[in-house]
Amino acid sequence: AMALSMLKEGEITRVILTRPAVEAGEALGFLPGDLQEKVAPYLRPLYDALHDILEPEEGHRFLEDGTIEIAPLAYMRGRTLARSFVILDEAQNTTREQMFMLLTRLGEGSRCVVTGDGTQVDLQKGTPSGLLEAERALGEVRGVSFVHFDPEDVVRHPVVGRIIDAYERHRKDAELQGNGGADVSS
């Protein structure tokens, strides 16, 4: 909503929505089709969010004329994103290199919002999350801030907040018992 407000006020000229192409523990395998068809499954949540905010005709027009761009994170390299509002979604699934690359693309008059949940990292084991590194590295940088949400801030179904609480308690109990999140009932 903030990005669209800035767009309508003329403070920015485009909105760029991006996310890393990482599956949640599943392999999509070889996907036929052109680039757009191959990355569509990864970007679908961004289109869903866009449809929640804009009327279909307006959203389609903005996508057609490039005012709103939805693109895989890998395609940000080499660009300078001036007068843009950049939204990086699912940032917990960025590598350290990807996060650094995106944050250093910002040009004059741009803003960047990075969203992610450090408890839902889908990277291969041993691959550090760029989001977690960014929070440690940039915590004291002027012009950068972090906002943390609690389970009661969840805007999905009300039961989702309770599910998050239950998993946090379960995992904490499992850690205390020394089995790192395994089933504590066995």
C-alpha positions in Angstrom: 0.0 0.0 0.0 2.9 2.4 0.8 4.5 1.7 -2.6 1.2 2.5 -4.4 0.7 5.6 -2.4 4.3 6.8 -3.3 3.6 5.9 -6.9 0.4 7.9 -7.1 2.1 10.9 -5.4 4.9 10.8 -8.0 7.6 10.1 -5.4 8.7 7.0 -7.3 8.2 5.8 -10.9 7.9 2.1 -10.5 7.3 -0.7 -8.0 9.5 -3.8 -8.3 8.5 -7.0 -6.6 11.0 -9.8 -6.4 11.8 -13.0 -4.5 14.4 -15.8 -4.7 13.5 -18.9 -6.6 13.7 -21.4 -3.8 11.2 -24.3 -3.2 9.9 -25.2 0.2 11.5 -28.6 0.4 10.1 -29.7 -3.0 11.7 -29.9 -6.4 9.6 -28.5 -9.2 11.9 -30.2 -11.7 12.3 -29.1 -15.3 9.6 -26.7 -16.3 8.8 -26.2 -19.9 8.1 -22.9 -21.5 9.6 -19.4 -21.8 11.2 -17.6 -18.9 7.9 -16.2 -17.6 6.4 -19.7 -17.5 9.4 -21.1 -15.7 9.5 -18.6 -12.9 5.7 -18.1 -12.6 5.3 -20.7 -9.8 7.9 -18.8 -7.7 6.3 -15.5 -8.3 2.7 -16.5 -7.9 2.4 -15.2 -4.3 3.5 -11.8 -5.5 0.7 -11.8 -8.2 -1.7 -12.9 -5.5 -0.7 -10.0 -3.2 -1.0 -7.6 -6.1 -4.6 -8.8 -6.8 -5.5 -8.3 -3.2 -4.4 -4.6 -3.4 -5.4 -3.4 -6.9 -8.4 -3.7 -9.1 -7.7 -6.3 -11.8 -7.7 -3.7 -14.7 -5.3 -1.4 -12.9 -3.0 -4.2 -11.9 -2.9 -5.5 -15.5 -2.3 -2.0 -16.8 0.6 -1.4 -14.4 2.2 -4.8 -15.3 1.8 -4.1 -19.0 3.4 -0.7 -19.0 6.2 -1.7 -16.6 5.0 0.6 -13.7 4.9 -2.6 -11.6 7.5 -5.3 -12.4 7.5 -8.8 -10.9 10.8 -10.5 -11.5 13.1 -13.2 -10.0 15.8 -11.9 -7.7 18.5 -13.4 -10.0 17.5 -10.9 -12.7 18.4 -7.8 -10.5 22.1 -8.1 -11.0 23.7 -5.3 -13.0 20.7 -3.0 -12.6 20.4 0.4 -10.9 16.9 0.7 -9.4 16.4 4.5 -9.3 13.1 6.1 -8.2 11.8 2.7 -7.4 10.0 1.0 -4.5 11.6 -2.4 -4.3 9.9 -5.2 -2.3 12.0 -8.4 -1.7 9.7 -11.1 -0.4 10.7 -14.4 1.3 14.1 -12.9 2.0 15.0 -15.6 4.4 15.6 -17.7 1.3 18.3 -15.3 -0.1 21.9 -16.3 0.1 24.3 -13.7 1.6 25.5 -12.8 -1.9 21.9 -12.4 -3.2 20.9 -10.1 -0.4 24.1 -8.0 -0.8 23.5 -7.8 -4.5 19.9 -6.6 -4.2 20.6 -4.0 -1.5 23.5 -2.5 -3.6 21.2 -2.0 -6.6 19.3 0.9 -5.0 19.6 4.1 -6.9 18.6 7.7 -6.2 15.1 8.2 -4.7 14.5 4.5 -4.1 13.2 2.6 -1.1 13.5 -1.1 -0.3 11.3 -3.2 1.9 12.6 -6.7 2.7 10.3 -9.2 4.2 11.0 -12.7 5.5 10.7 -15.1 8.4 14.0 -16.4 9.8 12.2 -19.5 11.1 11.2 -20.6 7.6 14.5 -20.8 5.7 14.3 -23.3 2.8 18.0 -23.0 1.7 20.1 -26.1 1.6 21.6 -27.1 4.9 24.8 -25.1 5.6 23.8 -22.2 3.4 23.5 -19.1 5.6 20.4 -16.9 5.1 21.1 -13.4 3.6 18.2 -12.0 5.7 19.8 -13.1 9.0 23.2 -11.8 8.0 21.7 -8.5 6.8 20.0 -8.0 10.2 23.3 -8.6 12.0 25.4 -6.4 9.6 23.0 -3.5 9.1 21.4 -3.1 12.6 23.3 0.1 13.2 23.2 1.6 9.7 21.4 5.0 9.5 18.4 4.7 7.2 18.0 1.0 7.8 15.5 -0.4 10.3 14.0 -3.7 11.2 10.5 -4.5 12.3 9.7 -7.8 14.0 6.2 -9.3 14.1 4.8 -11.6 16.7 2.3 -14.4 16.2 -0.6 -12.0 17.1 0.4 -9.9 14.1 -0.4 -12.7 11.7 -3.1 -11.5 9.2 -3.9 -14.9 7.8 -6.5 -17.2 9.4 -6.6 -16.6 13.2 -5.5 -20.2 13.9 -2.2 -19.5 12.1 -0.9 -17.4 15.0 -1.8 -20.2 17.4 0.0 -22.7 15.1 3.1 -20.6 15.2 3.0 -20.4 19.0 2.6 -24.1 19.3 5.5 -24.9 17.0 7.7 -22.4 18.9 6.9 -24.1 22.2 7.4 -27.6 20.7 10.8 -26.6 19.2 11.9 -25.0 22.4 11.0 -28.1 24.4 12.8 -30.3 21.9 15.9 -28.2 22.2 15.8 -28.4 25.9 15.6 -32.2 25.6 18.5 -32.2 23.2 16.8 -33.5 20.1 16.8 -30.3 18.1 13.2 -30.2 17.1 12.5 -33.9 16.5 9.3 -35.4 17.6 9.3 -35.1 21.4 6.5 -37.6 21.9 8.6 -40.6 20.8 
